[in-house]
Amino acid sequence: MDETTKGVNALKKEIRTEIRAILKLNMSFEGWSVPEMDDKEAATQILEVMQKALDELKEEYK
């Protein structure tokens, strides 16, 4: 295993924690602006936006 892979593997838990925090933060913002929001639908839509952003980043680093 090369050094880059070792370094990224060491960060896996932190990256997952940060991704969850970003979702929860955005859910909070959405809840403030739309108090009667459907949590499941809001999460689905936010995750779609996050996935699009990740896809764009993948393209940038190809």
Order of alpha helices (4+ residues) and beta strands (2+ residues): alpha-alpha
